[in-house]
Amino acid sequence: MSQPFGIGVIGFGHRVAGLTSQLLAGCPRIELAAVCDPSAESVAAARALAPGVQVCADVAEMLRNSRVGWVLIGSPNQFHREHASAAMRAGRDVFCEKPLATNLADCLAIRDVVRNTGRSFFFGLVLRYAPLYTRVRALMDQQAIGEIISIDFNETLGFNHGGYIHQDWRRHRSAAGTHMLEKCCHDIDIVNWMVGSRAKFVASFGGLRYFIPANRGIADDIGPGPTGRRAFQEWPQTKGDPFTLDKDIVDHQVAIIEYASGVRASFHTNCVAAIPERRLLLLGTRGAIRADLNTGLVEYQKLGWDEPRVVYRSVSTAADHAGADSQLVVALADWITKSAPPRTGIEHALDSAVTCFGIDAALDERRVVEMQPLWKQAGIQA
């Protein structure tokens, strides 16, 4: 009988724990060999999933375990450089959750370790695996709407989702990076993918207007939810107060991007939406595509007098990133057991992160940012 494929997980939080659970259920040849997490709750969850798992006091102990051939990183974003670099230098292939890191220097340091070690680096841009977006990408590949002229896209969150972010560690830039980087790097990546070009100029405005102490009473006005939990506290892992000023992220932001190809795009994110959307509207020389990950609908229509509107319905389940998680897990299993190259790697991670860094520089400095110096600093041809 062949030896199992042993994985180690650094940061066994809700996100990576869910992926690991699906991975083990779908591929019995993969085993959770080791876990490193300071949370007793996370350790208990790992032991419930794999009773024989080694619980490690630190990453170095995990990397001494010869059963660990692949490392999955779900630790807070500020530790991605340290953990990914240590694992690759120890000869392990790495899956890293988004974002790559909280600043450009750390992102480039990870890129350099990938290059110097030659290890495989799988990056968790999960939305590229969503059937809805693969359908849109296929239409683009078929030149269904001709050349893209402009794009409007958004990620507006349900109020419990936004409330979770604003009382979690993600509310601190030092731990997570900005909201644009931590949450919206997926959306930026999807548009980068559709356009096939890099940002040339960016501008952005945003701020904190909702999750402030003056609005704390809104939770009482809304009343408790179906489970009896307070409004903005519906997610099971939510703890704290989203209306505290102990944070340095925004709760809403808009951005404008001009790509080197000439495509212009506008983006809108808001952490409190009564009608949540993750919508993508592409307008081309020959037609238009509108897609919403939340509803699972893709609408496509050619330019003309009586052209029919074609509607596709994709998978739509919020818990599974609209079917993307299950597809990502299949790709992870193939990466581990068959050495299949990852669809999303270090180059996609950097493109998304650098674009977000430029957008947030525009927000912080209230100016239009020319992206060429950032791309040059990253060693990327724009």
N, C-alpha and C positions, 0 to 999 in steps of 0.2 A: 504494500500500500504506500502511495506517495506521501511525502511529508506535507502537512498543511502549509498554506501561505500565511505567515504570521504578520499581523499588523500591530503597530503601536499608535495610540492616540494621545496627543498632547492637547489638553483642554477638552474634557468630555462634557461640554455643555449641550444645550438642547439641540442645536443645529447638527453638529457632528455626531452626537449620540444617535440622532434619528437616521442619518446616512449609514452609520455603522450597523445599526440594527437591521436595516434593509439589506445591506451588503452581506451580512452573515446569513440572513434568512434566504437570500437568493443564491448564495454560493457556499455550500457547506464546506468546501475545501479551504475557505478563508477562516482564520481564527483570530480573535482578539487576544493577542499575547500579552500586551502590557498597556497600562494607562498611567498617565501622569496628570493629576489635577488636585489642587489644594482643597477643593470642596468635598466635604464628607458626603453630601447629597449626590454629587456626580460620581464619586467612587462607588457608592451603593448601587447606583444605576448600572455602572460598568460590571460590577459583580453579579447583579441580577441577570445581565445579558450573557456573561461568560464567567461562571463561578471560579474557573481556574486562572483568571487573569492575574498577572503580576501588577501590584500597585506600587508605583515607583515614587520615591521621595523627590526626585528631580529628573531632568531630562538626561543627564549623564548616566544615571542608573538604567534608564530605559535603553539607551544606546549600547549598553554593555550586554544586553540580552540578545543572544545570537538567534533567537526565534523571531525577532523583529526584523523583517526585511523591507517593510514599507511603513512610512510614518504619515499619519493624517494629523494636520494641525488645525485646531479650532480654538486656540488660546486667544485672549484679547489681542487686538491688532498691534498694539505697541510691542508685543513680544514676537511677532512673526519673523523679523530678521534674525533674532537670536535663535529661535527654535528651528527655523528652516535651514539656516546655515549650519548649525550643529549637526542636524540629521544628515544633510548631504555630505558634509566633511567626514562623517562616520560611515559613508558608503551606502546610505539609504536613499531610495527614491521617495519623493515627497508629494503629497497632496496638501495644498494650502487653501484655506477658506479666504474669501475676499474680505477687505481689500489687501493688496500686496503688503503694504506697510503704511505708516501714518505720515511719512515724509519722503521726499525724493531721495535723500542720501541712503536711507534704509532700503528703498526699492532697488536702487542701483547696486547696493551691496549684495542683495539676494541674487540679482541678475549675474553679478560677477562670480558668485559661488556656483551658480548653475553652469556657467561657461567653464570655470576652472576645474570642476569635479566631473563634468559630463553626466551628472545624474539626471534622471527624468523628473521633470517638474510639472505637475498637474495642478492647474489653477481653477478655483471653484466659481467660475462665471456661469452659474447654473442656467440662466435664461437662454443661453445658446442651445440648450438641450430641450427647450420647450417646443412641443409639436407646432404650436401656433407660430412661433418665430421661424421655425424651419420651413413652414409653409410659405411665409412671406419671403424668406430668402430664396426659395425655389422660384417664386414668381419674379423676383428681381433677376435671377439668373436667366430666366426665359425672356428677359427684356419686355415683360408684360406691360409695363407702364413707360417704356422708353428710358430716357435719361432722367435721373432725379433732379428736380429743381429746388424743392424746399421740403422741410419736414417739421411737423409739430408733434411733440411727444410729451408725456407727463407721467408722474407717479404721485398720485394723491392718495393718502392713507386713511383707512378707517380710524376713528378717534381712539379706539382701544389700542390699536397698533402704534399710533403716534404717542399715546400716553405711555406705553411700555418703553419706547425709545427714550422719552424724556425723564424717566426715573431709573433707567438702567445705566451701566457703566458707559454705554454709548453716548451719553450726554456730555462727556468730557473729550475734548479734542486730543488731550494728551494720551488717552487710552485708546480711542477709536479713530481719531482723525475727524474731519468735518462730516456733517450730514451728507453732503454731496459725495464725498469719497466713500464713506462707510455704507450708506444705503443706496445711493443712486449710481454707483459705479457700474451696476448691472445695466441700467438704462443707457448710460453713455456708451457702454461697450456694444449694446445692440445697434445703436445708430452708427457707431464707428464701423461695425460689420456691414450694415446695409450700404453705407456710403462708399466704403473701401478707400478712404482717404483719411488724412489727419487734420486736426484743427489748425487753422492759421491765425484766426483772431477770435477772442472770446470776451464777453461782457456779462456781468451778473449783478443782481440786486436781491436782497433778502434780509431777514431779521427774525426777531423773537417778538411776537405780538399776542400769541394765544396762551402758551404755557408759562404764564406769569402769575404771581400771587393774587392779583386783582380778579382773576377769572376762576379762582378756586371754587367758588360757589356754584359754578355751572354744573359740576358733578351732582350737586344736590338737586338742581333743577331737572336734570335728566332722570335721576332716580336710579335704583339698582337694576342690574341686568338680569337675564333669564336664570343665571346661576345664583343670584342674590348678591353678587359682588358689586362694588361701587363702580360707577362709570369711570372709564379710563383705567380700570383695574381688572378687566375681564380676562386677560391672558393669565393662565395659571401661574406662570413664573414671575408675574409682576409684583414688585415690592417697592414701596416708597411713595413719593409725592411728585407727580409730574409738573406741578405748578411752582416748584421751588426755583429760585434764581441760581442755585448751585449747579450751573451748567454753562457751557460756552458754545453751544450749537444753535442753529436757527430752527424755526418751526415752519418756515416757508421760504422759497427761493425761486427766482426765475433766472434763466441764462439764455444767451444768444451765442451761437457758434457759426463761424464761417469757415468752411473746410477749404483745403488747398485746391480741391477739385472745382470749387465754385458753389457747391451746395450750401444753402443756409438752413439752420435749424434753430428752433426755439424749444426750450424745456421749462416745465413748471412742476415743482414739487411742493406739497403741503401736507403737514402731519395731522390735520383735522379736516376730513372730508366726509360730509353726510352721504355723498355719492362717490365712493372710491373708484379710481380708474388707473389702469396702466395702459394707456392708449398710444397708438403710433399711427400717424397720418402721413403718408408719403405721396407727394404730388409730382408727377413726371410729365414729360413731353407728350406721352401717349395715353395717360390714364392716371388712376389714383388707387391707392390701397389704404384701407383703414382697418386696424386690428386692435382689439382690447383683450388683454390677458385675463382680466377679471370676468368678462362675459364669455370668453372663448370664441368670439366671432371674428372672422376675417372677411371683409367686404372688398371686392375688386371690381372696378368698372373701367372700360376703355373710354377714351375721349370720342365723342360722336353724337349724332342726333338721337338714335334709338338703340344705343348699346345696352344690353342687359346688365344688371348688377348681379354678380356671382357672389354667393355667400357660402362660406365654409364654417362649420362649427367644429371647434377643436375641444380638447379636454379642458375643463375649467374647475379646478379644485384648489382653493387658496392654500391648503396645508401642503400641497405637493408642488407648489410653484407651477400650477397648471400642467401637470404631467412631466415637468422637467426633472424633478428629483429622481423619479424611477428610471428615466433615461440616463441621468448622470450616474446612478448606481450601476447600471449595466456597463457603462464606459469604465467606471472604476474597477469593476470585476475583470473586465478584459485587460485593463492596464496591469493589474496585479498578476493575473493568472496566465496571460498570453503575451505580455509585453507590448500590447497595442499602444501606439502613440496617443497621447491625450489630444483632444480637439482644442482645448484651451490651455495655453502654456504661458511662459514668461513674457513673450512679446505682446500677447493680448492683455496680460496683467499690467504691463508698463504703459501701453497705449491708453488704457482706461484711466489709470492713476494719474499720468501726466496731464491728460485733459482735465481731470478734476482739480489738480493742483492749479492749473491756469485759471479755471473758472473761479476758484476760491480766492486766488490772488486778486482777480477782478472785483470780487465782492468786497474783500477786506480793504483794498486800496482805492475803490470807487473809480476805476479807470478801465479802458479797453486794453486788454493784454495781448500783445503780439506773442504768439506761441513759439516762434523760431528759436529764441534763446533757450527756452526750456527743452525743446527737442534736441538742440545742440548739446546742452548740458547732459542730457540722457544718452547721447551718442546715437541718436535715432535720426535717420534721414527723413525729413518731413516733406 
